[in-house]
Amino acid sequence: MSKYACMKDLFAKIYKDKGPLGKWAAQAEGYFVFPKLEGQISNRMKFQGKDVITWSINDYLGLANHPEVRKVDAEAGAAYGSAYPMGARMMSGHTDLHEKLQEELAAFVNKEAAYLLNFGYQGMVSTIDALVAKDDIIVYDVDAHACIIDGVRLHMGKRFTYKHNDIVSLEKNLERATKMAEQTGGGILVISEGVFGMRGEQGRLKEIVELKKKFNFRFFVDDAHGFGTLGATGAGAGEEQGVQDDIDVYFATFAKSMASTGAFIAADKEIIDYLKYNLRSQMFAKSLQMQLVVGALKRLDMLRTMPELKANLWTIVDALQSGLKERGFDIGTTQSCVTPVYLKGSIPEAMALVRDLRENYGIFCSIVVYPVIPKGLILLRMIPTATHTLEDVRETLDAFDAIRERLVNGTYKRMSAALIAAMGE
Ligand SMILES: Cc1ncc(COP(=O)(O)O)c(C=O)c1O
């Protein structure tokens, strides 16, 4: 036996504590988390054998199962398989079509150049890492997506958060950052999202850009939810707010409006040329596979030439959001397609409510509870898409009326009494 046998086992903490979400696995897994939605991706799918209206898939423009998209994806799969090209972009994974897609993406978001990323999450982490050096300072929104937080974690220098979408707080932190930068001799990177994906507010890009008159910083925007859904041409939150030119580095993923996998960053050519040689997520990982590149070219073409996709999306967004408001639901401060519905209740009540929605009303949406939002609140997060119909909206609104009544009259409290007792809620 090793003489260190009595030392603490690395796995001891894992056996003891499954983490803030993992601890709910027994009650939640397979139903509230890791649910299996079946059938073609669309407004109506199957969950545990039942038909449900799906409000939890970021297929904003309805491209995931569009026949033209499916055809191109299948043809590209047949032509290239899933391996091609092998190797990282710098080594052996570069092609004309990767370049073509980059050029078309850059033109679409009105930037000089773009560079592809295999995954949005890794790409964001890596871009933040590549943009800052030790003496630089990052100032970012406290409610930023995990990929921003993780990118900032890699930073060896100083970082400050500002209160969510709070320009006064940003200004204060820019003052602190500026003082700090004077000492370190570095620069400042401000990071915001174009649309905050949980609650749907747009980042206050216009006001942030205004601060460039007073402070010296570069501005990086993660527009995962804005790309394809906002702006006259669908170029995102920067276009919507008229400040696309003042965003120094623009990011969007293919995982939402483009209904695929992959992502890109866009900026001045000199910045992209630098990132191309310094983005570790791309230098040390296999290139985006060709089927995804060909598929993205097709999807981008559809974004450009089929404005009816975005128009259909917004018809549904407007009907859903105005219907909820008219019926007295609290949808917070959303300024995008993301539609949160806030209700008051405990976690067990939220579970009973969502089960009722799925089982008895055929409505599938995601729930968000504490610690992501304050204790005592339930957030039902709904993602409208261009494939939803006004009939889907009507059915959903009627179901929401019914579940609100049952929440208020204590039905869910009674249904979840055993769970409430077990959890000490
Ligand atoms: C704001 C935001 N940034 C980045 C990502 C990560 O993108 P991807 O799914 O391409 O990794 C997501 C989620 O998809 C997101 O919501």
The ligand as a MOL file (V3000), in Angstrom:
LIG
                    3D

  0  0  0     0  0            999 V3000
M  V30 BEGIN CTAB
M  V30 COUNTS 16 16 0 0 0
M  V30 BEGIN ATOM
M  V30 1 C -24.4270 34.4740 -25.4100 0
M  V30 2 C -23.8240 33.1920 -25.8950 0
M  V30 3 N -22.5240 33.1820 -26.2520 0
M  V30 4 C -21.9300 32.0480 -26.6690 0
M  V30 5 C -22.6190 30.8660 -26.7500 0
M  V30 6 C -21.8760 29.6180 -27.1550 0
M  V30 7 O -22.0790 29.2960 -28.4890 0
M  V30 8 P -21.8850 27.7950 -29.0150 0
M  V30 9 O -23.1440 27.0570 -28.7190 0
M  V30 10 O -21.6220 27.9860 -30.4910 0
M  V30 11 O -20.7070 27.2100 -28.3190 0
M  V30 12 C -23.9800 30.8330 -26.3950 0
M  V30 13 C -24.7570 29.5880 -26.4510 0
M  V30 14 O -24.9140 28.9210 -27.4150 0
M  V30 15 C -24.5930 32.0300 -25.9640 0
M  V30 16 O -25.8760 32.0450 -25.6120 0
M  V30 END ATOM
M  V30 BEGIN BOND
M  V30 1 1 1 2
M  V30 2 1 2 3
M  V30 3 2 2 15
M  V30 4 2 3 4
M  V30 5 1 4 5
M  V30 6 1 5 6
M  V30 7 2 5 12
M  V30 8 1 6 7
M  V30 9 1 7 8
M  V30 10 2 8 9
M  V30 11 1 8 10
M  V30 12 1 8 11
M  V30 13 1 12 13
M  V30 14 1 12 15
M  V30 15 2 13 14
M  V30 16 1 15 16
M  V30 END BOND
M  V30 END CTAB
M  END
